[in-house]
Amino acid sequence: MLWFLHLCAEAGIAVTSYTDNAEGVMLENADGSGRFTEVTLRPVVTIQGACSESEIAQLHKKANAFCFIANSVNFPVKHAPVLICP
């Protein structure tokens, strides 16, 4: 999220609200251990003024490339943003 907000600020995009309902897929082993195999971030982003869904999607993709957490895990971190432009 912090990288996304930083990139928006650099692009002159005013984010007025950001909430996320992340979902993960976990593989559980017979012995009770397990691991995540995939995570999908589902941010709801509210932008002040005009906005472009494709530009927001690109900023999420770029933020994912810079994200310390996404770069530290061995499973894909996907993004499914919802954009609100009042």
Long-range contacts (C-beta under 8 A, 24 or more apart in sequence): 1-43, 1-63, 3-62, 3-63, 3-64, 3-66, 3-67, 4-43, 4-59, 4-60, 4-63, 6-63, 7-59, 7-62, 7-63, 8-59, 11-55, 11-59, 13-47, 13-51, 13-55, 13-56, 13-59, 14-47, 14-48, 14-49, 15-45, 15-46, 15-47, 15-48, 16-46, 16-47, 16-48, 17-44, 17-45, 17-46, 17-84, 18-43, 18-44, 18-45, 18-46, 19-43, 19-44, 20-44, 35-75, 36-73, 36-75, 37-75, 38-75, 38-76, 38-78, 39-73, 39-75, 39-76, 39-77, 39-78, 40-77, 40-78, 40-79, 40-80, 41-77, 41-78, 41-79, 41-80, 41-81, 42-80, 42-81, 42-82, 43-79, 43-81, 43-82, 44-81, 44-82, 44-84, 45-81, 45-82, 45-83, 45-84, 46-84, 46-85, 46-86, 47-83, 47-84, 47-85, 48-86, 49-85, 50-85, 51-83, 51-85, 53-83, 56-81, 56-83, 57-81
